[in-house]
C-alpha cells in the first residue's frame, strides 16, 4: 500500500444523500424540537448541498462541594494535631487533587481530616474530656 500526501490507495467513499433523503432527515430533526415549525423543511427548495466535516463531542464536568463535619471522640491522652502545630487550613485550602476520580463518576464522596484542627474540650458527659476533630 503506497501513501501519497497523507492519502492511501484505499478509496473511502461516503454515501451521497439525494434531496429526498436530506429533506426527510431535516424534517425528522425539526420534529424533535418542540418550538420549531416543519413547513420550511417541507416546502423550501434545496439549492445546493455542501460537503463538510462534523464533529460531535460530549463535555463531562463535575461539581465539587465541601462541607465541614465536626466529630468528637473520647480523649484518652497523647498528642493532638492542634493549632500549636500550625495554622488550621480553610476548607478550600486543602489540596484534594489526589482524590479526584480519573474518569467521570456520577457520585464520589471523600472524607479528609483538616490539619491542625483538633481541640481538647471539657464536657459534662460520661468521659469528661473529648477531642474534637474536624473533617471535610
Steps between C-alpha positions, in 0.01 A plus 500: 500500500658828391435831672481828315466825693314340788263298281501124450417288200174410670213715381273587788166580345218675680136460426371799308153601613240610249252782556224267625726343764629841608145633537392191701797541736428871540130438571594234757747740666244782513242258643715450809496873580180605674493859377624459143253488215552245221355701211836635373647150518206365300455776241820698441710408202847359569739685267832345591657238723848569633728234640641575843649323800297485817635411841274409788641490851391478859636717778496331838549725801461465870395721787695494821328581826672517837352504847642484850390213725599527866562168672577436866652200670626427852845644568719220634819704533786555260578769249250670276536680169389845617583862422834461681618300195409775251205697371176317430437489125176629356273249335596618148871510582520120523668344196271212407615452140625150582141411594350607165366207295701413188184455297160658544292337770148611592575533870809482718543592866832557676565571868822679589616621842583870506859532625552679835127498579488276807391664827471355851173602667347428839151365504243396756460154353617160611856544375577845639738606222440468127718565199335678210613417149383694201461317170431627155 
